[in-house]
Amino acid sequence: MLTQDENIVELAFSVQYRIKNAEDYLFNVEFPDIPGDRTCRFGSRSTICGVLDSAIRDVVGKNKMDYILKEGRVEISGKTEELMQGILDSYQSGIELTTVNLQDSQPPDPVQAAFDDATKAREDMERFKNEAEAYANEVLPVARGEAARMIQDALAYKEKL
């Protein structure tokens, strides 16, 4: 899936649902699920799979990769479920989603090492920034005190003259 910041991310979702209206499900859903086959694959004609694919693309395309991979997992699941249910309701599908969970999110294998390097670099940057701030908090008061002492010494020397 392509993210808002033009990165590619691989996602795995689980979707649980129930049929709330058998008549709508039977007569309004062109490609109902095949009994025993609950896996969505590329090119799957299942209505649930198509709706899931559409909703994921929409939600992922509006979010940045770091958010999807880290802190946004619960929100991504929630928005995907909300969008899916809206689409299914507009189809009058008779399907009610019970849960939509983002099980896994990661960059594609060929770029995983580069992603890990970028993450480590970001963590190093934060660490260096914190170390620099700690050093500044340690050194600046001493330097200011030294400067104030030198000014006082200079003023005292001026008064002597």
N, C-alpha and C positions, 0 to 999 in steps of 0.2 A: 504494500500500500504506500502511496505517496503522501508525505506529510506536508504541512503548510510551509515548512522551511526547505522543501524540495529534497528531503531525505527519504529513503526507503526503509520501511519497517515491516517485519513479519509478525502477524498476530494469530493467535489461536483462541477462539471463543467456544463456549458451550452455551447452548440455548435449550431451555426446557419450556414446554408449552402444553396446553391442553385444548381440546376441541370443545368450545363452549356452545356452539350451535352446529349440530351435525348437518342440517339441511344446507346452511350457507357453505360449510366446508365441502360438502359433496357437489353442490351445483355451481359455486362461485370460484372455486380454486381449480385452475386449469391443470396444474401439475402437483397433486397432493403427494406427500411423502410416500415412498415405497416402504411397506412394512419390513422391518428388520434392517433397513439401510438408513441409518441416521447420520451419516457422514457427508458433509458438503465438500465436494471436490470441484476443481475448476471445470466449468462447463455443465455442472449439475443443473437439471431442469426443475428441481424441486422449488416450489414457491417460497418456502422458508429459506432455502439457501440463497435464492435470488434477492429476497428482501434483506437478509443478513448482509450479503455482499454490498448491496446498495447503501445500506445504513452505515456500515463500517467505513466505506470509502468517503461518505459525506462527513462523518465525525472525524476520522483521521485526517482528512484533508483540511480541516479547520484548526488543527492543533499541531504544535511543534513536537519534534521527535523526543527531546528530553522530557517533556511533559508526559508524553505517551508512555515512555519507558520507565518513568519514575513515579512521580507523585500523582499523576492523573488517571491511574488505572481504574479506580472506582467510578470516577466521573465519566470516563470513556464508556464503561459498561452501562452506566445509567442513561447517558445520552443515546447510546446505540439502542437500548431497549425501548426508550421513549419513541425514537424515530421509527423503529421496526413496528411497534404496536400501532402507531399512526398510519403507516402504510397498509398494514394488514386490515385495520378497521376501514380504511378507504376502499379496500378491495371487497369489503363485506365477506371476509374469509371465514368467519366463525372460529378463529384461532385467538386464544388468549395466552400471552407470554407469561410464564411464571418466574423465570430467571434468565438473565443474560449475563454471563461472566466472562471477563477477559482472563483467560488462563495463562497465556504466555505472550510476551512482547519482547522482541529483540531485533537488532539490526541483522541483515542477511549475513550468512557465513563468510562470504568473501571480504566483507568490510568489518567484521567483528573485531579483528586485531586493531585496526585503525580507530574504531570507536572506543575500544578499551584504552588506547594511547591518549585519545582526546580527553577521556574522562579522567585519566591519571594526571594529565597536564592541567586540567581545570582544578583538580584537588590540590596539586602542587602550587598553583597560582594562589589559591585561597590560603594555603599554609604559609607561603612566603609573605603574603600580605599581612597575615596575622602576626608573623614573626617581626616584620618591619614595624608594625604598629606597637608591638610590645617593646621593641628596642627604642622607638621614638618616645614612648611613655617613660622609659627608664632614663634616657639621655637628656631629653629636653629640659626637665626640671633642674637637673644638675647644671646644664649650660646656662639656663636663665639665672640661676642662683649665682654662678660664677660671674656672669655679666653684671648682675646687680652689685656684687661685691666690688668688681673692678670700677664701676661707676662711682660707688660710694668712696672708694680709695682715692679716685681722681678728684672728686669734690672736696674731700678732706685735704688733699695735697694743695688744691687751689686755694683753700681757705688759709693754709699756712703761709702762702706767698703773699 
